[in-house]
């Protein structure tokens, strides 16, 4: 089956999905990040990146 939702090399369905989720969750993420302590946020982000690194190396 052929993917017909693309515009050249751009998949328009993926583009609209990413843009929609970004518009919805950007204000929420900004609000939450201002409510969380900076040190905790940095530790969580470091843990998140470490987990992603392990996943990338394992696949």
VEXDO-383046 format. One line per 10 residues: number of its first residue (from 1); their letters; for each residue x, y, z of C-alpha. Coordinates in Angstrom, 3 decimals, padded with zeros to 6 digits, always signed. Each point is the difference from the previous one (the first is absolute). Layout:
REM residues N
NUM> A> X Y Z | ...
This chain:
REM residues 59
1> XXXXXXXXXX> +000.000 +000.000 +000.000 | +001.326 +003.419 -000.940 | +000.215 +002.922 +002.420 | -001.936 +002.849 -001.621 | +000.084 +002.441 +002.916 | +003.446 +001.325 -000.920 | +000.975 +003.259 -001.639 | +003.318 -000.797 -001.615 | +002.204 -001.210 +002.850 | -002.311 +001.480 +002.662
11> XXXXXXXXXX> -002.616 -002.276 +001.527 | -002.887 +002.424 +000.486 | -001.880 -002.282 +002.390 | +003.020 -000.184 +002.311 | +000.582 +003.755 -000.390 | -003.549 +000.869 +001.067 | +000.138 -002.465 +002.903 | +003.269 +001.445 +001.315 | -001.169 +003.611 -000.411 | -003.317 -000.702 +001.734
21> XXXXXXXXXX> +001.606 -001.734 +002.981 | +002.635 +002.747 +000.260 | -002.628 +002.745 +000.083 | -002.012 -001.862 +002.639 | +002.816 -001.077 +002.326 | +002.496 +002.898 -000.217 | -001.923 +002.280 +002.406 | -000.573 -002.933 +002.352 | +003.697 -000.891 +000.018 | +001.006 +003.608 +000.622
31> XXXXXXXXXX> -002.446 +000.277 +002.902 | +001.174 -003.252 +001.595 | +003.683 +000.854 -000.436 | -000.477 +003.263 +001.887 | -001.685 -001.827 +002.879 | +002.736 -002.648 +000.419 | +003.280 +000.713 +001.791 | +002.867 +000.534 -002.464 | +002.274 -002.610 +001.590 | -002.697 -002.678 -000.164
41> XXXXXXXXXX> -000.756 +000.918 -003.591 | +003.690 -000.295 -000.963 | +000.295 -003.399 +001.734 | -003.130 -001.282 -001.719 | +001.246 +001.214 -003.391 | +003.405 -001.622 +000.573 | -001.715 -003.291 +000.885 | -002.222 +000.306 -003.071 | +003.025 +000.542 -002.263 | +001.857 -002.917 +001.607
51> XXXXXXXXX> -002.954 -002.326 -000.629 | -000.236 +001.184 -003.605 | +003.744 -000.554 -000.420 | -000.290 -003.571 +001.254 | -002.933 -000.640 -002.328 | +001.897 +001.387 -002.997 | +003.059 -002.113 +000.786 | -002.060 -003.161 +000.505 | -001.806 +000.169 -003.351
